């Protein structure tokens, strides 16, 4: 098949090294340590109490780091012949993404022409890579490492513009980033997946499925994500009551969501058996959905209600909506990111609008919350469309249909 030049021998090393060299040059020019000598010029990302040690947030950072590299990486290993790419390329994209994200997120917050690196900025850089890893799930199995590096570059750029607009300019409250990370990453990925649609995979693919042990590996990712999600949603919250609320709300939302996901899975499956796909994904939807109002005064029961709703819509989405998206809209969503990040992300945005209307947090306006959700979806869909068209260039080594979902095309197996 002449149209598919899947040999990575030169393309991949050249692209990876050029991106890294450009990044190093930019860091040499603009990035320094945060020595703490410029207090008072704070921005919303610098919430750490300035009297505390600069390492106060390090445990939170570690938790988020585990989620990005182990959680997301292993969550995608459910495919029977694609585990190397799931964990391996996840590491590659996140390693490049966090460097690029740290630069772009802080272009707006330079002091004396320099970006100062602190733990909270590293947490935010990790967050920016989460968008890419969500989108990666939508195109998993059908893309080359070269395409994915280009997606990382473009998606993080789009994400940083949207985040600045939503959080800084509109002043939207989205502490656990239901809108700016989850909804954005999902719809960006779905938009890319639509552009990269493959008619040849319409009737499925032999390797697009799991085996017993690959599903068990994916559960490792699920459990890590489930355990550490309270840190994800509270890491950049204002220390004190807000941060505590974010932890407590996420904790209860996840717990309620897990029960709802198990119950719904048993309800919609033949003979009432549990489906591992639902358990791997829908149990996490409560963490996504409670993100926007995690630090708001919604009370534990409010968080549980959000969690239950998320668990149900996520499971129902996997069972009924994913096949419709594939057959009717031509969106082949490998990991079902629409069900774990897309719909729960929108649910989180809507919950934030309601919580703002009910005055659950000072200075938060329902109108601006709605604008933040609209902006995130708009940037995601348009950005994903453009990115997909660029990724479609034949030279970028996307695999032919018969080699999809198979590590051996890009890895020594």
Secondary structure, DSSP 4 states (H G I P E B T S, - for coil): -TT-----TTHHHHHHHHHHHHHHHHHHHHEEE--S--TT---TT--S-TTS-TTTTHHHHHHHHHIIIIIHHHHGGGSTT-HHHHHHHHHHHHHHHHHHHHHHHTGGG-BTTBEEE-HHHHHHHHHHHHHHHHHHHHHTTS--HHHHHHHHHHHHHHHHHHHIIIIIIS----TT-IIIIIIHHHHHHHHHHHHT--GGGTT--TTSS--HHHHHHHHHHHHHHHHHHHHHHHTTSPTTHHHHHHHHHHHHHHHHHHHHHHHHHHHHSGGG---HHHHHHGGGHHHHHTSTTTTSS-HHHHHHHHHHHHHHHHHHIIIIIHHHHHHHH----TT-HIIIIIHHHHHHHHHHHHHHHTT-STT--HHHHHHHHHHHHHHHHHHHHHHHHHHT-GGG-PPPGGGTT-GGGTS--
